[in-house]
Amino acid sequence: MARDGHALSTTRITALACGYHRTFAMLAAHAPVLTIDTTTRPSGPAG
């Protein structure tokens, strides 16, 4: 599969996603965190 630019490795993407998750998990212990499930929204632009 050809790409038109540089992409991060899956290892790096996984590390970033895990860091994001840990950050919000720690915040949730001290402040309300709103989680919105976007997986049930039909595809397409918002509006």
Buried (B, 14 or more C-beta within 10 A) or exposed (E): EEEEEEEEEEEEEEEEEEEEEEEEEEEEEEEEEEEEEEEEEEEEEEE
